[in-house]
């Protein structure tokens, strides 16, 4: 089983954990009206509505990767991501980090779960203890940039107030925060995009705790397989109003 070494930047300690359970939460927006609008937008693109809201997609924990120094190979330019907060259970505690829910936007028309299952999930190794920031969840700011380094185009910008609280998201996934086993990871859904989905070879994610003057950040790169890059092209316009995106 793969081990990932996290860094708790508040206490300046390292934590080793072996991912054993990975759940991707979707449609976790706090506004029911916004979530319903997003579902209608997806249906207009041929993506089926979820059976439940929020939706939870269990996928292989081996898809998690902290190897962001090298380009991640992907099957084609239909693969796009969104930066999300995530919960990690390690050493008996919960930690808050960020990652990218890379998804195949062509396969999504057949099955959201399958579309998520065929893509790696890059994550930041920097995390915060959840108990240290949970009371300020609504104030935490999440940002994403795509395009070219060093900063690219700002494609996501908002606060976690737009999402359900972390305990509610975890409970929906069938998790008790007190007893969940180490190795459990939950992607929490995300805020709306400012622009439609297009393939980006470079992305950066940030989670900002302005009140405490700290930030989590990571970058990753994607490299399409030349065999498929021309035949799997992302839809020209995906909705940019993804509230608690799928």
N, C-alpha and C positions, 0 to 999 in steps of 0.2 A: 504493500500500500504506500502511495506517495506521501511524503511528508512535506509540509510547507512551513517555513519559518516566518512567523509574523513579528512585527515590532510594535509594541505598545508605546506610542510616543509620549504619552502623558507620564508614565512611570519609568520610561526608558528601560524596558525589559523585553527580552525575546521570548516568544511562545511557539513551541513546536506543536503542530496538530496534523492529523491524518484525516483528510476529508472522507466521510463515510456516507453522508446523506446530503443531497443537494435538491432544493426545491426552488423553483422560479415562481414568484407570485406576480400576478398581473391584474390589471383593472383595480388597483388599490387606491384610486383617488378618493379623497374624502367627500368630494361633491358627487352625489349620485347622478345628478343631471349631466355633469361633464363626462362621467363614465359612459352613460347611455349614448351621448352624442358621439363619443369615440367609437363605440361598438357599431353604431350606424355607419360611420365613415368606413370602418373596416369591412362591413358587409357590402358596401358599395364597390369595394375592391375585390370581392370574392372570398373574403375571409369569414368563416363561420363565427357566429356569436358564441361566447363561452357558455358552458352548461350552468355555471354558477359565477357569482360575483361576490368578492374577488375570486379569481381563478388561480389554481395551484397546479404546477406542472413538475412532477418529480422526474428528474433525469439523472444520468450517471454522474456520480461525484468525481469521477476521473476526468471530467471535462474541465474542472477548475485548473487554472495555471497561473503561477506567479512569474513565469519566464517571459517577461515583457521586454528584456533587453534585445531579443532577436525578433524578427518579423514572424508573425503567426501565419502559417499557410492556410488558405481558405479555398473552397472549391470554385469560387467565382465572384463577380462583382454584385451578385444578389445578396451578399452578406453585409449587413450593417448592424451597428450596435447602438445602445443607449446606456448612459452612465446611471447606475442605480446605487442606493445605499444597500448594504448587506449586513446580515447578522451572522456571526461565527461563534460557535460554542467550542471553547478550548480551555484546558486546565481547570475545568469546573466553573468557568465564568463565561459571560457573553461579551463579545466585542463588536463594535460597529466599524465597518470599513466601506469601501466602494469597489465596484467592479463593472464590467460591461456585459450586458446580456446580448451577445452576438446572436443574430437570428437570420435564417435564410428567408428572405421576403418572397421568393417564388414558392418555396415549399410551404410557406405559411398559408397559402390558399388551399392546400390539401389538409394540413393539420398544424396547429400552432405548436403542439408538443413536439412533433417530429421536427419542425423548423428550428426549434431551440436545441434539440438533441443532437443535431449534426454540426454544432459549432462549439469551439472552445469558449471558456468563460474566463477571460483575464481579470485578475484582481490585484488590488494594491496590497503590498505586504505591511503597510502602515495601518494601524488600527487604534481605536480608542476603547477603553472599557465602557460598555453601555451604561453602567450605573453612573459614570462621571458626566455623561452628556444627555441622558434620557429626559431630564426635566426641561432641557432646552431643545428638544427634538424639533419643535415647530420653528425655531429660530435658525436652525442649521441651513446653510445655503449650499446648493449643489449646482455645479457648472460643468459644461462639457464643451470642448473645442474640437473641430475637425478640419482637415485640409492639409496644410503644410506647417511644419515647425517654423518659428518657435511657439506661436500661439494659435494660428489658424483662425477659423470663424467660430464665433460663439453660437452654439446650436441648442444649448439648454441653459437656463438660468432661472432659478426660483428657490423656494424654501421647502423644507419637508413638511410644512404646515399643509401643503396640498395633498399629502399622503395620510393614510390611516396611521395611528400610533403603532410603534413596533410590536408591542405586546399583542395588539389586536391582529396584526398581520401574522405573527407567529402562531397565535391560537387558531387562526383559520387554517393553518397548515398542520394542525393536530399536534402542536408542540406545547408542552408546559415548560416555561422558562426555567423553572426550578429543577426539573428532572430530565431535561433533554440530554442525550448523550454527547460527549465530546465528538467532534468531527461533523456536527450538524451545521449546515450553511443554508441560509434563506436569502435570496435576492428579493428586495422589498417592493419592486415596481418603481416607477419613476414619474417625473414631472413632464409637462408638455414640451415638445420640441418647438423651437422657434422657426425652423425651416423643414421642408420635406426631407425624407430619407434619400440619400445618395451614397454610393460607395465612397469611403474615405480611406486612403492608405495609412493615415496617421490620426490618432485621437488622444485627447488628454481629458482626464476627469479630476474634479476637485470637490472636496467637501469641506466647507469653511465654518468654523466656530468663531465668529467675529467677536463675541463677547469675551472669549478667553484668548483671542489673538493666536489661533492655531489653525492649521489646515492639513488635510490629507490630500495627496495628489499622486497620480501615476499616469504613465503614457504607454501606448502600445501601437504597434504597426501591423498591418495586414499585407499579405503577399498572395494575390490570386494565382491559382494554378493555371498556367498558360493554356492547358488543354481545355479548360472550361470557361475561362474568363470572358470570351466573346459570346458564348452561347447562353450564359446565365446572367442576364442583366437585370438589375433591380428596377422595379416600376419607376417610371419617370417622376411620378409625384405620389408620394405616400403622405398621408395626413400629417400635418405639423402640430395638431392639437391633441397629442396623445396623452390623455389624462390617466396616469397610472397605467402606462402602456402595457400591451400584451407581451 
